Amino acid sequence: MRFLQDDEADDPLLSVINLIDVFLVVIAMLMIAILQNPSNRFASQASSGQASEQNMTIQNSKDLTRYQTSSEMGEGKGVRAGTTYRLPDGRMIYVPD
């Protein structure tokens, strides 16, 4: 009557698989909580549907030129020209390559 015994009940791998399922559910719940958080920057940009207005100031010797973004999509070819860093007070610093 050995064939009537359930060998799957003693398998330790099944309990590990169940733990993995529990962790996947917990991770999914945490990701949903993060996305619904009102202080999430990514959720606020996606829900608004519009790009925030940004401006850029360029100084060439004594000339100071200010550019503002528009809602139009830009395209073109280019190469990396440098790196921009945001300081703790909100200012942006551009460092050419």
FENJOLIN-V639277 format. One record per pair of residues at least 24 apart in sequence whose C-alpha atoms are under 7 Angstrom apart, sorted by the first residue. I is the first residue (numbers start at 0). J is the second residue. Records with the same first field share a line. If there is no record, write none. Layout:
BEGIN
I=J ; J
END
This chain:
BEGIN
none
END
